[in-house]
Amino acid sequence: MELLTMVQTSFGIFRITVVVIPFLYVRTLISKNFAALLEEHDIFVPEDDDDDD
């Protein structure tokens, strides 16, 4: 009887890097473009309120 052994390769850090970094980059681009769209249509315009004097 032949025993089949499973060879497990550990790509933990590599796999996390390959998955997480591109999605973070894409989400950053989407957020940046959406914020620019909101500001362009005057829906949300950040104001500098430093009236603590």
C-alpha positions in Angstrom: 0.0 0.0 0.0 1.4 3.3 -1.0 1.0 6.3 1.3 0.4 9.6 -0.4 2.0 12.4 1.5 0.8 15.9 1.0 3.6 18.4 0.4 2.5 21.7 1.9 4.3 24.8 0.6 4.0 27.8 2.8 3.4 30.9 0.8 1.8 32.8 3.7 3.5 36.1 3.6 3.8 36.1 -0.2 0.1 35.3 -0.6 -0.9 38.0 1.8 1.3 40.5 0.0 0.0 39.5 -3.4 -3.6 39.8 -2.3 -3.6 42.8 0.1 -1.3 45.3 -1.6 -3.2 45.5 -5.0 -6.6 45.7 -3.3 -5.3 48.5 -0.9 -4.0 50.4 -4.0 -7.2 50.0 -5.9 -9.3 51.0 -2.9 -7.1 54.1 -2.4 -7.6 55.1 -6.1 -11.4 54.6 -5.8 -11.6 56.7 -2.6 -9.4 59.4 -4.1 -11.5 59.7 -7.2 -14.8 59.6 -5.3 -13.5 62.3 -2.9 -12.6 64.4 -5.9 -16.0 63.8 -7.5 -17.8 64.9 -4.2 -15.6 68.0 -4.0 -16.2 68.8 -7.7 -20.0 68.8 -7.2 -19.8 70.7 -3.9 -21.4 67.9 -2.0 -18.5 67.7 0.4 -15.9 70.4 0.6 -13.5 70.2 3.5 -13.1 73.5 5.3 -10.3 74.6 7.5 -12.1 75.6 10.7 -9.4 76.8 13.1 -11.5 79.2 15.1 -10.0 78.2 18.4 -8.6 81.7 19.1 
